[in-house]
Amino acid sequence: MKRRAVWSFQTRALPDNRYLYARAVGNNTDIYSSNETGANLVRLTSAMTVETAPQLSPNRDGTGLTLLATAPAGRHFRECDWRPPSKAAA
C-alpha cells in the first residue's frame, strides 16, 4: 500500500488561560477561554453547532497526542462521537 502525503498544520500560540467555558452569543454557543479576570478572551470554537463541554488537556505542550482517525481523501471530519461502544449483552 502506497503511503499518501500527510496534511498538517500549525496552530497559533494562545495565552496561558486557565478558564474554559461555554458562552452563548446570539443563537449559538461556543467555547471560550480567559484568565481569572476575564482578560485575554479567546473564542476557541466557531461551528454552527452548539459546543458546551470544554475540557483542558493536562498535556498543554502537545505531548501524548494520539492519532484517532484519518479522514478519506478530500474529506474532513466535522464532528466525532466519543462515546465508548456499548457492551454486547451476555
Buried (B, 14 or more C-beta within 10 A) or exposed (E): EEEEEEEEEEEEEEEEBEBBEBBEEEEBBBBBBBBEEEEBEBEEBEEEEEBEEBEEEEEEEEEEEEEEEEEEEEEEEEEEEEEEEEEEEE
